[in-house]
Each structure stands twice: as structure tokens, then as C-alpha cells.
């Protein structure tokens, strides 16, 4: 014969409803946990029974003595007879008061109830809803209906825009802002509904017959705002003829003023074109730095952006014994004179080449850098004709008034070749 040993869930004596009165000679409570004995053990010292799990806790305590007689030396073995008696006690389901009609042996009540599990035989057992945010507990017989139709945390889809969330989120929050949610016109122009976005995005306002609109003669001074449905009636009002007469007179006056303004603007345009033509006829000039070469024509330049217009020419001079070199400067009328350009100091990089050199090697070169050429240009400023420097044949004698002559340093056996002018 095989002994069927069932390990039950723990129940208190008060939690169970027995079909028959308990035998007086049978003690079914554990003296440690005070629940119905589960997997009972019997001790050799005093013969009391303990739950198997409670006995393990006692043995693991500091002194391990028997909780009832305090004996330290004793033995404990599973009490199978006690187990059979307790497991065989006939009980009603704990949910009897809720309507469950089950009764059976105590060993089977745990399987019948299957506590805290969604599936189980007892349909009156309360279990948690499957949705984590839902804190409700329902009897198994009502659980499916609750989860499918009543749980506030169940998945739900907005039937208007198809967005998905929980039932409570959609119905209590989303519907208040859903663009597709059906609403009526605030002015009650129709009994039919329309998507909310037509109201919030002012689409319906352009077609609502009860919306006040500007009169078609507002440009003529009519400040009335008839309803859209009454525009034609309002437009036919004869008062608009008077407004039109006044408006036409005003328009005629404004037309004459506009013609006068156009004539004045045309005169200004003609003057501007003349000024532009003058600017086009002014020879172009580069910005510094520029290079001038001995024997070349004068080079025109501006001392900077919006600077002074000048020209420079590099020339040689001779006497009976020596050769001299000069840079000539002249000021000219510039495009930016009306802005009073700031005068700048002008320097030069002077390149000299050897007068004679052996045929089997390159010509020697000597360079002087940062040579001061002009300082205070304001004191020497005098606009001269554009081509005045090219008309000078020799630097000897008197030069035209306003031309500035700068004598350059001399180097024996070297002759000036080019000068780079910069600020």
C-alpha cells in the first residue's frame, strides 16, 4: 500500500469550516504557528506534533530545545497517522458564504481553491486582474467580463483616431483633445457633428452660416458685420450707394496724389541714373597693395575700402655723376570723398637690381622693406587730373602743383626696379 502524503497550504483553524465536529482526542493545531498542522512531525520528548517547516525553524534556533517541554535532547519523525487523520477531515470550501457548494477532504481544498491563480476549480475565489495598474480583485466567474469590458486599465482604442492606450486614458483624457472627436458647432449652426479639428483649426469658421463676416463694402467705410447667411440681404441696402460715392471721391484724390508721387519718384530715378553714369565713367582703381615699375605708366589705387583715390609712378633722374630714383604721388577725385576717408600712412617695398653682373649667374637683387613713403596725407591732399603723372617727362625742375615727389635711397651699383606700395 502506497501512503499518499499531501503537503497542504497552511490554514488557520478558524479559516476552515468542517462538515462534522472535530474529534476531541485529535489536536490539529501546530503549537508554534497556531495553524492547522501541515506535514506533521512528532517529537520523542513530549509527544507533541509540529508542522514540518516549524520544526526545522525550532531546530535551527540558538538552543534548539522543544518549544513545549524545553527538552534539548530529543528525536522527531514524520507523523503519518496524524497526517492521514488531518488530511481526511471533511471541510467546506472557504468561499461557502459567497456561494460555493464544494465540500471534500482537507487535503484537496488547496487544489480546489488554487489561491492567487487565475485558473482554478472554485469560481468564487477572488484573484487579481491581469493588468498591473488595476488593483481590483474579482471572483473567477466575473474575471473575464471585468478584464474584457469593465477594467479601467484594459487596452482600448479610440474609435475616432485609432490611437491605442488604456480605457481610462482614452475616455477621461484623450477624448477631450482628440482631433477626430465629433463635436457640434459652437454657434449651433447645425445639428450634425464634425471632427474637432475643424473647429480648433478654424476650418469651419470659413463656412459657418452664423459666423459674422465683414461687409463687402468695408473698404468703402461700412463697419457692419452681417452673418454669413445674411450677406446678400445686407449688401442690397441702399446706404452703400452713399458710402460708394464718398469712397470714389477719396479714391480720386488719392489717385492724383499717387500720380504726383510717381512723377517725383521718376525725377529722382533720372537723377540717380545720371549719378550712376558719372560713377561708371570714373576709371577703376585697385586697392593697396599695388606694384609700380620703373618706366611704366602711373598706377591708380585706393588707400583702402572707402579710402582716398591716388596714383603712383616710379621714375629715374640723372645728373652729371649720379642716378636718382623717385616715386611720384597724386591725389584724385574719388568715389568716397563725400565720406571724408581717413588718411593712412603709406609704405613701400623697394626692389633694386644690379647694374652689371657676370653673364654666368643671375642678377643680384637688393630689397628694402617698410620704407616710409607718405605720412600725413591730409595736409598734402589736393585732387589733380586723372592722367597728370603720365604727363611728367622728367623729375628735374618744377613739378605740377600738388604732385608729391619722394626721393628713394641710393645703392651703389644697384638701380631701382619695382616698388610695392602698401599701408
GIPE-V744061 format. One record per helix or strand. SS is the DSSP state (hx for helix, st for strand). FROM is the first residue (numbers start at 0). TO is the last residue. If there is no record, write none. Layout:
<<SS | FROM | TO> <SS | FROM | TO>>
This chain:
<<st | 11 | 11> <hx | 12 | 14> <st | 16 | 17> <st | 28 | 28> <st | 34 | 35> <st | 39 | 42> <st | 48 | 50> <hx | 51 | 58> <st | 75 | 77> <hx | 79 | 87> <st | 89 | 91> <hx | 95 | 97> <st | 102 | 104> <hx | 105 | 112> <st | 125 | 127> <st | 136 | 138> <hx | 139 | 149> <st | 154 | 156> <st | 163 | 165> <hx | 166 | 171> <hx | 173 | 175> <st | 181 | 182> <st | 193 | 194> <hx | 196 | 199> <hx | 203 | 205> <st | 211 | 211> <hx | 217 | 219> <st | 226 | 226> <hx | 227 | 234> <hx | 238 | 280> <st | 285 | 286> <st | 289 | 292> <st | 298 | 301> <st | 308 | 317> <st | 322 | 331> <hx | 336 | 338> <st | 345 | 353> <st | 364 | 373> <hx | 376 | 379> <st | 382 | 382> <hx | 388 | 390> <st | 403 | 406> <st | 413 | 421>>
